[in-house]
Amino acid sequence: MELNPFLPKIWLLVFLLMILVILGLQLFMLTRSAVKSSRKWIRSILNILFTVFITVFLLQPTWESDLGSDPVLVYSKDVTSARIKFLRDSLGSKKAFAIENFQGKGNPVYLIGQRYSELELNKLSGKDVHLIKGEPSLNPQFLHWKGIVRNGEVQHVTGSVSGREASYLELKIQDQVIVFDSIDANHRMFTLKFPVQVTGRNEMGLFLNDSLIADIRFFATPFIPKSFQLRFSFPNPEQRNLSRYLKEKGEKVDEKIQVSRASQIQSGKEDLDSLNVFIGDLNQLKNRNVRAELENGTAGVLVINSGNPESDVRELNEIFDTDFEIQRSGSEEWRELESGIEALPFVFKEKNGQQLLLENSVAFQNVGLMKVGMSLISQTFPVYLSGDTATYARVWDEILGEAIPNQLSNLSYDAPLFSDQIGRIVYNGTAKDSEFTRIADDTVYFQQDLINPFSKESKFTTVDSGWTNLADSLEIYLYGAEELNPIRFVKNVADFLSVNTNGTPVENSNSDKNRVSDWVWLALFLVICGLLWVEPRLDY
């Protein structure tokens, strides 16, 4: 038995002492009174009972009752009877219940399957829950992508699939393959990267071994005009063809070839009044005037045409305080990427906070509001001159899409979002009138992030599904009850387990704490107070 008083200890002691003093005075006055001896005994007993009730009420005793300590299997509708029988024998559990029939008895709980609603999982609160992974299937176990991107930005679709065999993944718009990848039998995580080309709604199918496993939907904001500063130490075909390609796309290009300290070749000079990106060789970044220009609103820096990559990486790290690191990939003079483009025989090491592209041949890192990157690709112009402009465009669109940082003011969310589940919208920016936004006909309010002063977030739930308006010009997609169910159910279980454990030991659920009901206390006080009021008025 434990005591859980309502009051702090010091106040509890004060009240208990006052109650005992009052009881003592009452008993003293009763012994000195002229009433019959029988009445003295009855009144004394009633006052003592009243004092005992008040004392016990203030102390609030609790006790534990046994709920059973046998392990129990809880399963969802998607688990076969053969699977349940196999696990019962393996775990030595005598009890197995469908989640809808589980009454809360038994601990620990072995959770089997994935088709659990949030309401059903709440039955397991406080239990020691062990999740047993299901059998391999074609269903994805995890999926994530950006719900709102910029036209030209690189979209990342990350996920994992179950299965024991090598697999082939494709992301398609109708019959057109946007990006593809293969998955090893022992490595089930994947990331598909591609530049977004369509403004507005984007809808794609994710195929595993030619079977559709998920519909990927996101919204793209309009293309942002960009200006490119091309700065090189000598004329070269890589620079010329890149300049031609950017101009064909409608971008502003300012080229400068610094052939010596006193002379330079300049062409295509334009007023760079839009988002500014610097592309050049490392020698140009050593120039103080160039670095001063970078501080004047440059959004991205990309170093190409590296002659000595190991030395160039060290110098780039010193200039921008980045931490790029490369390692040799082989003894050859160059290596060929899947796209057929040649790269130097080095690759970037994977690090947190860095984005790697094109088989780890290109790396970017955020430096304040600017993105700094370096390419180990030796040359792309042969592909362009050969007429394979599609490959050339795909490579450079992916690189340049990553070179542009996020807009200074934007709304974003992590997809997929599900109807009837808590969703999260994030605002990044400095606008003072960004206290709320609208989702369909509902108004949601932002809460200031405690760490980042330029970030706010809002949590919401809605029963709507499909494409839904966000603010004035954006849209979000809410997956309905029959869409992406495997991901929805996995998310339900993952959210429950993270909250149920929450980094603290799970409460011992073999027993349940009990206390006297408030209704019982009310009845006892009414009875004893009634007797104390009635007794003096009785004639006996």
C-alpha positions in Angstrom: 0.0 0.0 0.0 1.2 3.5 -0.9 0.1 7.0 0.2 -0.6 9.6 -2.4 -1.8 12.7 -0.5 -3.4 15.7 -2.2 -1.4 18.2 -0.2 2.4 18.9 0.1 3.9 17.2 3.2 4.3 20.4 5.2 0.6 21.3 4.8 -0.5 17.8 5.3 1.3 17.7 8.7 -0.4 21.1 9.6 -3.9 19.8 8.8 -3.4 16.5 10.6 -2.2 18.3 13.7 -5.2 20.6 13.6 -7.6 17.7 13.2 -6.0 15.8 16.2 -6.2 19.0 18.3 -9.8 19.6 17.4 -10.6 15.9 18.2 -8.9 16.1 21.5 -10.8 19.2 22.5 -14.1 17.6 21.5 -13.4 14.5 23.5 -12.3 16.7 26.5 -15.5 18.7 26.3 -17.6 15.5 26.0 -16.1 14.1 29.2 -16.9 17.3 31.1 -20.5 17.5 29.8 -23.6 16.5 31.8 -25.1 14.1 29.2 -25.6 10.4 29.8 -22.7 8.1 29.7 -24.2 6.2 26.7 -24.5 9.4 24.7 -20.9 10.4 25.5 -19.7 7.0 24.1 -21.8 7.4 20.9 -20.7 11.0 20.3 -17.1 10.1 20.9 -17.2 7.2 18.5 -18.9 9.4 15.8 -16.3 12.2 16.2 -13.4 9.7 16.1 -14.9 8.1 12.9 -15.2 11.5 11.3 -11.6 12.3 12.2 -10.4 9.0 10.8 -12.3 9.5 7.5 -10.8 13.0 7.0 -7.3 11.7 7.8 -7.6 8.8 5.4 -9.1 11.0 2.7 -6.2 13.4 3.0 -3.6 10.6 2.9 -5.2 8.9 -0.2 -4.0 5.3 0.2 -3.6 3.2 -2.9 -2.9 -0.5 -3.4 -2.1 -2.8 -6.3 -4.2 -5.6 -7.6 -2.8 -8.4 -9.8 -3.9 -8.3 -13.4 -2.0 -11.4 -14.5 1.6 -11.7 -15.6 1.5 -14.1 -18.4 2.8 -12.9 -21.8 0.1 -12.4 -24.4 0.0 -12.1 -28.2 -2.1 -9.4 -29.7 -2.6 -9.5 -33.5 -4.3 -7.5 -36.2 -6.6 -8.6 -39.0 -3.8 -9.0 -41.5 -2.1 -11.8 -39.6 -2.8 -15.4 -40.7 -3.8 -18.1 -38.2 -0.8 -20.2 -39.2 1.5 -17.2 -38.3 -0.3 -16.8 -34.9 0.1 -20.5 -34.1 3.8 -20.4 -35.0 4.5 -17.4 -32.8 2.6 -18.8 -29.9 4.7 -21.9 -30.0 7.9 -20.0 -30.4 7.2 -17.5 -27.6 5.6 -20.0 -25.3 2.5 -17.8 -24.9 -0.8 -19.4 -23.9 -2.9 -16.4 -24.7 -3.5 -14.7 -28.1 -6.2 -12.1 -28.8 -7.3 -10.0 -31.7 -6.8 -6.4 -30.9 -10.5 -5.7 -30.7 -11.0 -8.5 -28.1 -8.0 -7.5 -25.9 -9.2 -6.6 -22.4 -5.8 -5.4 -21.0 -4.8 -8.5 -19.1 -1.3 -9.9 -19.5 2.2 -8.5 -19.8 4.4 -8.3 -21.8 2.5 -7.8 -25.0 3.8 -9.2 -28.3 2.3 -7.1 -31.0 2.0 -8.9 -34.4 0.9 -7.3 -37.7 0.4 -3.7 -38.7 -3.2 -2.9 -39.3 -3.9 -1.1 -36.0 -5.8 2.2 -35.6 -4.8 4.8 -33.1 -7.8 3.9 -31.0 -6.9 0.2 -30.9 -3.3 0.9 -29.9 -4.5 3.0 -27.0 -5.6 -0.3 -25.3 -1.9 -1.1 -24.9 -0.9 2.1 -23.1 1.4 1.4 -20.2 2.2 -2.1 -21.3 5.6 -3.6 -22.1 5.1 -3.9 -25.9 7.4 -5.8 -28.1 6.8 -5.4 -31.9 7.4 -8.5 -34.0 8.2 -7.8 -37.6 6.0 -9.2 -40.2 6.8 -11.5 -43.1 8.5 -9.9 -46.2 6.0 -8.4 -48.7 5.9 -5.9 -51.6 4.5 -3.2 -49.3 6.8 -0.3 -48.4 7.7 -0.1 -44.7 8.6 3.6 -44.8 8.3 6.5 -47.3 9.2 10.1 -47.1 9.5 13.1 -49.5 9.0 16.8 -49.5 5.4 17.8 -49.9 6.2 21.2 -51.3 9.2 21.8 -53.6 10.4 24.5 -56.0 10.4 23.9 -59.8 14.0 22.9 -60.6 14.7 21.7 -57.0 15.9 18.1 -56.5 13.2 16.0 -54.9 14.3 13.1 -52.7 12.0 10.1 -52.2 13.4 8.0 -49.4 12.0 4.7 -48.1 12.5 1.1 -47.3 10.9 -2.1 -48.5 10.8 -5.6 -47.1 11.9 -8.7 -48.9 15.0 -11.0 -49.2 15.7 -10.6 -52.9 17.3 -8.0 -55.0 14.7 -5.5 -56.4 14.3 -2.9 -59.0 12.7 0.4 -58.3 11.2 2.9 -60.8 9.4 6.2 -60.4 7.1 6.9 -63.3 4.7 9.4 -64.7 2.4 7.2 -66.8 4.9 5.2 -68.9 7.8 7.6 -68.6 10.5 6.6 -66.2 11.7 9.6 -64.2 14.4 7.8 -62.1 15.3 4.2 -61.2 17.5 2.3 -58.8 18.3 -1.2 -57.8 18.2 -2.5 -54.2 20.5 -5.3 -52.9 19.1 -8.2 -51.1 20.8 -7.1 -47.9 20.2 -3.4 -48.2 16.5 -2.4 -48.2 16.8 1.4 -47.9 16.6 3.5 -51.0 16.7 7.2 -52.1 15.5 8.3 -55.5 16.6 11.8 -56.5 15.4 13.8 -59.5 14.9 17.5 -60.5 11.3 18.7 -60.5 10.2 19.9 -63.9 6.4 20.5 -63.5 4.9 23.5 -61.7 1.8 22.7 -59.6 0.5 19.2 -58.8 2.9 16.3 -59.4 1.6 12.7 -59.3 3.9 9.7 -59.9 3.8 6.0 -59.4 6.5 4.1 -57.4 7.0 0.7 -58.9 8.9 -2.3 -57.3 9.7 -5.0 -59.9 7.0 -3.6 -62.2 4.4 -3.6 -59.4 2.8 -0.3 -58.2 3.5 0.0 -54.5 2.8 3.7 -53.9 1.5 6.9 -55.4 3.8 9.8 -54.8 2.1 13.3 -54.8 3.6 16.7 -54.1 3.2 20.3 -55.2 5.9 22.4 -57.0 6.0 26.2 -56.7 6.9 28.2 -59.8 10.4 28.4 -61.2 12.6 31.1 -59.6 14.8 33.1 -62.1 18.4 32.5 -61.4 21.6 34.3 -62.5 24.8 32.5 -63.0 28.3 33.9 -62.6 30.8 31.7 -64.5 34.3 32.4 -63.3 37.3 30.5 -64.7 41.1 30.9 -65.1 41.1 29.8 -68.7 38.7 29.2 -71.6 37.5 25.6 -71.7 34.8 23.6 -73.5 33.0 22.7 -70.2 32.4 26.4 -69.5 31.3 27.2 -73.0 28.8 24.4 -73.3 27.4 25.0 -69.8 26.9 28.7 -70.6 25.1 27.8 -73.8 22.9 25.3 -72.0 21.9 27.9 -69.3 21.1 30.6 -71.8 18.9 28.1 -73.8 17.0 27.6 -70.5 16.4 31.3 -70.3 18.8 31.9 -67.4 21.0 35.0 -67.0 24.7 34.3 -67.5 27.7 36.5 -66.7 31.0 35.0 -67.9 34.5 36.1 -66.9 37.8 34.4 -67.8 40.6 35.8 -65.7 43.6 34.9 -68.0 46.0 37.0 -65.9 46.0 39.5 -63.0 45.7 42.4 -65.4 43.5 41.0 -68.1 40.2 39.1 -68.4 37.7 38.0 -71.0 34.1 38.9 -70.3 31.0 38.0 -72.2 27.3 37.9 -71.7 27.4 40.5 -69.0 23.9 41.1 -67.6 22.4 42.7 -64.5 22.2 39.9 -62.0 19.0 41.0 -60.2 17.8 37.5 -59.3 19.0 34.5 -57.3 22.8 34.4 -57.8 24.8 31.2 -58.3 28.6 31.1 -58.7 30.2 28.4 -60.8 33.9 28.3 -61.4 37.3 26.8 -60.5 38.9 27.1 -57.1 41.5 29.6 -58.2 38.8 32.2 -58.7 37.7 31.8 -55.1 41.2 32.7 -53.9 40.6 36.2 -55.3 39.5 38.6 -52.6 37.3 40.6 -55.1 35.5 37.4 -56.0 34.9 36.5 -52.4 33.6 40.0 -51.7 31.1 39.5 -54.6 30.0 36.2 -53.0 29.0 38.0 -49.8 26.7 40.3 -51.8 23.7 38.0 -52.0 25.2 34.8 -53.6 22.9 31.8 -52.9 25.1 29.0 -54.1 28.7 28.2 -55.0 29.8 25.3 -57.1 33.5 24.4 -57.8 34.2 22.4 -60.9 37.2 21.6 -63.2 39.3 20.4 -60.3 42.9 19.6 -61.3 44.0 18.3 -57.9 40.9 17.3 -56.0 42.6 16.4 -52.7 44.3 19.8 -52.4 41.2 21.6 -53.7 39.0 20.0 -51.1 41.3 21.2 -48.3 41.4 24.7 -49.6 37.6 24.8 -50.1 37.1 23.7 -46.5 39.5 26.5 -45.3 37.7 29.2 -47.4 34.1 28.3 -46.3 34.6 26.3 -43.1 33.1 23.2 -44.7 34.2 19.6 -43.9 34.2 17.9 -47.3 36.3 14.7 -47.4 37.1 12.5 -50.4 38.7 9.1 -50.9 40.2 7.5 -54.0 37.9 5.0 -55.6 40.4 3.2 -57.8 43.8 3.3 -59.5 42.4 4.4 -62.9 42.8 7.9 -64.2 39.0 8.4 -64.3 35.8 6.5 -63.6 32.6 6.3 -65.7 29.3 7.0 -64.1 26.1 5.2 -65.0 25.1 8.1 -67.2 28.3 7.6 -69.3 29.9 10.8 -68.0 33.5 10.7 -66.8 34.5 11.6 -63.3 37.8 11.8 -61.4 38.8 8.6 -59.5 37.5 10.0 -56.2 34.2 10.0 -54.2 33.0 12.1 -51.4 32.5 10.4 -48.0 29.0 10.5 -46.6 28.5 13.0 -43.8 25.6 14.4 -41.8 24.4 17.7 -43.2 25.8 17.1 -46.7 24.0 16.1 -49.9 25.7 13.7 -52.3 24.7 13.4 -55.9 25.7 11.3 -59.0 27.3 8.3 -57.3 29.0 10.6 -54.6 30.7 12.6 -57.3 29.1 15.9 -56.3 28.6 17.2 -52.7 26.8 20.2 -51.2 26.8 21.7 -47.7 24.8 24.5 -46.2 27.0 27.5 -45.0 24.6 29.9 -43.4 22.1 31.0 -46.0 24.4 29.8 -48.8 25.0 26.4 -50.3 28.6 25.4 -51.1 29.4 22.5 -53.4 32.1 20.8 -55.3 32.0 18.5 -58.3 34.5 15.6 -59.1 33.0 15.2 -62.6 35.8 15.8 -65.1 33.8 16.8 -68.1 30.2 16.7 -69.3 30.5 18.5 -72.7 31.3 15.3 -74.7 27.7 14.1 -74.0 26.3 17.5 -75.0 28.3 17.6 -78.3 27.3 14.0 -79.1 23.7 15.0 -79.2 22.6 13.3 -76.0 21.2 16.6 -74.6 18.7 14.7 -72.4 21.5 13.1 -70.3 23.4 16.4 -70.2 20.2 18.2 -69.0 19.4 15.5 -66.4 22.9 15.7 -64.9 23.1 19.5 -64.7 19.5 20.0 -63.6 20.2 17.7 -60.7 23.4 19.5 -59.7 21.9 23.0 -60.1 18.7 22.0 -58.4 20.7 21.2 -55.3 22.9 24.3 -55.6 19.9 26.6 -54.8 19.1 26.9 -51.0 15.5 26.9 -49.8 13.6 30.2 -50.2 13.9 32.6 -47.4 10.1 32.5 -46.8 8.3 29.2 -47.5 5.8 26.7 -46.2 6.8 23.1 -46.1 5.7 19.7 -44.8 6.9 16.1 -44.7 4.9 13.8 -47.0 2.9 11.7 -46.8 0.2 13.3 -44.7 -2.9 11.3 -43.8 -6.5 12.4 -43.1 -7.6 11.9 -39.5 -4.0 12.0 -38.3 -2.0 14.8 -36.9 -0.2 16.8 -39.6 2.6 19.3 -39.3 3.1 22.4 -41.4 6.4 24.4 -41.0 6.9 28.1 -41.9 10.4 29.4 -42.4 10.9 33.1 -42.8 10.8 36.5 -41.2 7.4 37.9 -42.2 5.6 39.3 -39.2 2.1 38.6 -40.5 2.8 34.8 -40.6 0.9 33.9 -37.4 -1.6 31.6 -39.2 -2.5 30.1 -42.5 -5.5 28.4 -44.0 -5.9 24.7 -44.9 -9.1 24.4 -47.0 -11.7 26.2 -44.9 -9.9 25.9 -41.6 -7.5 28.3 -40.0 -4.4 26.9 -38.3 -2.1 28.9 -36.1 1.7 28.7 -35.9 3.8 28.2 -32.7 7.3 29.8 -32.6 10.1 27.3 -32.6 12.1 27.6 -29.3 15.4 27.0 -31.0 15.2 28.6 -34.5 13.8 32.2 -34.4 13.0 32.0 -38.1 10.9 28.9 -37.9 7.3 28.3 -36.8 5.1 25.2 -36.9 1.5 24.3 -36.7 -0.1 20.9 -36.0 -3.5 20.1 -37.4 -6.0 17.3 -38.2 -8.7 17.2 -40.9 -11.1 14.7 -42.3 -10.5 16.0 -45.8 -8.6 13.9 -48.3 -7.1 14.5 -51.7 -5.7 17.8 -52.9 -6.4 20.6 -50.4 -5.7 24.3 -50.6 -2.9 25.7 -48.4 -2.7 29.5 -48.0 -3.5 31.4 -51.2 -1.4 29.6 -53.9 -0.3 26.2 -52.6 -1.8 22.8 -52.2 -1.2 19.8 -50.0 -2.2 16.2 -50.6 -3.9 14.3 -47.8 -4.0 10.5 -48.3 -7.4 9.1 -47.5 -8.5 5.9 -45.7 -7.7 3.5 -48.6 -4.5 5.2 -49.7 -1.0 4.1 -48.6 -2.5 2.0 -45.9 0.8 0.1 -45.2 2.6 3.4 -44.5 -0.4 4.7 -42.4 -0.4 1.6 -40.2 3.3 1.5 -39.8 3.2 5.2 -38.8 0.4 4.5 -36.3 2.5 1.7 -34.6 5.7 3.8 -34.7 4.1 6.8 -33.2 2.5 4.7 -30.4 5.7 3.0 -29.5 7.7 6.3 -29.4 5.1 7.8 -27.0 4.6 4.6 -25.0 8.3 4.2 -24.2 9.4 7.8 -24.4 12.8 7.0 -23.2 11.6 5.9 -19.7 11.1 2.4 -18.2 7.7 1.0 -19.1 5.3 0.8 -16.1 4.9 -2.6 -14.6 1.5 -3.6 -16.1 1.2 -6.9 -14.2 -0.7 -5.0 -11.5 -3.1 -2.1 -11.4 -3.1 0.7 -8.8 -6.5 1.2 -7.1 -7.8 3.9 -4.7 -11.1 4.5 -2.9 -13.6 6.0 -5.3 -14.6 9.6 -4.8 -18.2 8.5 -4.8 -17.5 6.2 -1.8 -15.9 9.1 0.0 -18.9 11.3 -0.7 -21.2 8.7 0.6 -19.2 8.1 3.8 -19.0 11.8 4.6 -22.7 12.3 4.0 -23.5 9.4 6.3 -21.2 10.4 9.1 -22.1 14.1 8.9 -25.8 13.1 8.9 -25.3 11.0 12.0 -23.5 13.8 13.8 -26.4 16.1 13.0 -29.2 13.7 13.9 -27.7 12.2 17.1 -28.2 15.3 19.4 -31.8 15.6 18.2 -32.8 12.0 19.1 -34.4 11.3 22.5 -33.0 8.2 24.0 
